[in-house]
Amino acid sequence: MVSMRAWLEQLWERLRGARRAFTESHRTGALGEAVAAGFLTRKRGMAILARNWRSPRDRRFEIDIVCRGPGGMIVFVEVKTYPTVRIFQGYATVNRRKKALLKRAARDYLHGLGPLRRGLAYRFDIVMIERTEDDRLLPHHFENVPLFSKGMHL
């Protein structure tokens, strides 16, 4: 039988380990988002409108990056950062639940624009950041991933 003290020490160690993993995950994600933002501005000619935008109605709804693309199109970007090479496509990393949250967040963002949103075209992109064995961060850009209806309006 485990003593109360031993049980509490084990619990504390598990919580400390989980906290370290949580913090490291956030650092990796923030680094990936910075790489993605730089890639989108330099290589794709987009202007960053917002990073880590959260809906004022529900803070769970977050968009990693909101951009204005060439031609004025609003681009909602989800960034996924992985420590190793992935064998599947980036758009497969966003599941149905996450897509629903992103769609709600995009709707809230557009509603926040008021009358300016009329006539705006928009799309959803995914930027997958891959860390290579030599520690480089490589962005993979997947444009116009199916999230919105064909009319590109919510």
C-alpha positions as a printed Julia matrix, in Angstrom:
154×3 Matrix{Float64}:
   0.0    0.0     0.0
   1.27   3.46   -0.92
   1.5    6.03    1.84
  -0.32   9.33    1.48
   3.0   11.16    1.26
   4.28   8.91   -1.52
   1.0    9.26   -3.41
   1.14  13.06   -3.15
   4.76  13.09   -4.33
   3.82  10.96   -7.34
   0.9   13.25   -8.12
   3.12  16.32   -7.84
   5.69  14.82  -10.23
   2.98  13.99  -12.79
   1.58  17.53  -12.6
   5.03  19.08  -12.95
   5.75  16.9   -15.98
   2.41  17.79  -17.56
   3.05  21.48  -16.95
   6.49  21.25  -18.58
   5.0   19.47  -21.59
   2.2   22.05  -21.8
   4.68  24.94  -21.73
   6.97  23.31  -24.29
   3.99  22.67  -26.57
   3.01  26.35  -26.38
   6.58  27.45  -27.14
   6.68  25.15  -30.16
   3.3   26.44  -31.34
   4.32  30.09  -30.94
   7.54  29.47  -32.85
   5.58  27.75  -35.63
   3.13  30.63  -35.84
   5.98  33.14  -36.11
   7.56  31.1   -38.93
   4.19  30.83  -40.68
   3.53  34.59  -40.39
   6.95  35.38  -41.84
   6.41  32.89  -44.66
   2.98  34.28  -45.54
   4.22  37.87  -45.67
   7.53  37.3   -47.46
   6.71  34.42  -49.8
   2.99  34.83  -50.36
   2.66  38.63  -50.25
  -0.02  38.65  -47.54
  -0.54  41.3   -44.87
  -1.11  40.04  -41.33
  -4.3   41.51  -39.87
  -4.35  39.56  -36.6
  -2.53  36.79  -34.77
  -4.19  34.53  -32.21
  -7.49  36.33  -32.73
 -10.19  35.21  -30.27
 -13.88  35.78  -30.59
 -15.24  38.28  -28.06
 -18.38  36.14  -27.8
 -16.62  32.89  -26.96
 -12.89  32.79  -26.15
 -12.64  29.14  -27.28
 -12.97  30.29  -30.88
  -9.46  31.22  -32.01
  -7.85  31.82  -35.39
  -4.06  31.55  -35.44
  -3.51  34.1   -38.22
  -5.86  36.36  -40.18
  -4.36  37.8   -43.38
  -5.29  39.93  -46.33
  -4.15  38.18  -49.45
  -3.42  39.62  -52.87
  -6.63  41.0   -54.29
  -8.04  41.83  -50.85
  -9.21  38.31  -49.96
  -9.41  37.56  -46.23
  -7.43  34.41  -45.4
  -7.99  32.54  -42.15
  -4.94  30.41  -41.34
  -4.57  27.48  -38.97
  -0.95  26.68  -38.1
   0.18  23.19  -37.14
   3.74  22.65  -35.92
   5.29  19.21  -35.74
   8.66  18.17  -34.31
   9.21  15.54  -37.0
   8.37  14.76  -40.61
   4.71  13.85  -41.18
   3.62  11.46  -43.88
   0.09  12.82  -44.27
  -1.13  16.06  -45.78
  -1.56  19.15  -43.62
  -5.25  19.52  -44.3
  -5.81  16.07  -42.77
  -4.56  17.38  -39.42
  -7.65  19.51  -38.81
 -10.55  17.34  -37.68
 -14.27  18.03  -37.96
 -14.55  19.5   -34.45
 -11.68  21.93  -35.06
 -13.15  22.94  -38.41
 -16.46  23.74  -36.72
 -14.68  25.94  -34.15
 -12.71  27.69  -36.9
 -15.86  28.31  -38.91
 -17.55  29.91  -35.89
 -14.47  32.03  -35.19
 -14.33  33.18  -38.83
 -18.02  34.06  -38.71
 -17.46  36.14  -35.55
 -14.45  37.88  -37.12
 -16.42  38.79  -40.23
 -19.41  39.99  -38.21
 -17.01  42.24  -36.28
 -16.15  43.98  -39.56
 -19.74  45.19  -39.82
 -20.88  46.45  -43.24
 -17.31  46.21  -44.54
 -17.69  42.43  -44.79
 -20.19  42.66  -47.65
 -18.62  41.55  -50.87
 -15.46  40.25  -49.19
 -14.1   36.95  -50.41
 -12.41  34.7   -47.9
 -10.84  31.29  -47.61
  -9.26  28.93  -45.12
  -5.59  27.86  -45.35
  -3.4   25.57  -43.29
   0.31  26.12  -42.8
   2.07  23.04  -41.5
   5.5   23.7   -39.98
   7.82  20.72  -40.04
  11.04  20.52  -38.02
  13.7   18.71  -40.03
  16.44  16.52  -38.59
  18.93  19.37  -38.95
  16.56  21.58  -36.88
  15.25  23.77  -39.71
  11.58  24.78  -39.74
   9.95  24.21  -43.13
   6.51  25.66  -43.9
   4.07  23.73  -46.09
   1.15  25.88  -47.28
  -2.21  24.32  -48.15
  -4.48  26.92  -49.74
  -8.26  27.01  -49.85
  -8.87  23.96  -47.67
 -12.58  23.04  -47.73
 -14.21  24.68  -44.73
 -16.66  27.18  -46.19
 -19.44  26.66  -48.67
 -18.67  27.01  -52.39
 -19.82  30.65  -52.43
 -16.96  31.46  -50.0
 -19.41  33.18  -47.67
 -20.69  32.09  -44.28
